[in-house]
């Protein structure tokens, strides 16, 4: 679980470590990261609710799985065409 907390904390802007008063690098514990995340936003405690990365690389010919919530909207280029913000994009999901 620590790796998940590390990822969520990094995406929230929480540093992995700092330089203490003795000039030594000090790691921030997972418990401290959890407390900071809880103070910032309780929903950010779960890695599944972490924001998506700004850039994701996909390779042509390789399958891609995109987790979808109940309401889905996209902004940007999708299927080689521009999609307006908050406009639903038809998604074909195979069972």
Secondary structure, DSSP 8 states (H G I E B T S, - for coil): -HHHHHHHHHHTT--SEEE-TTS-EEE--HHHHHHHHHHH-GGGGSGGGS---S-----TTS-------SS--EEEEETTEEEEEEE--------
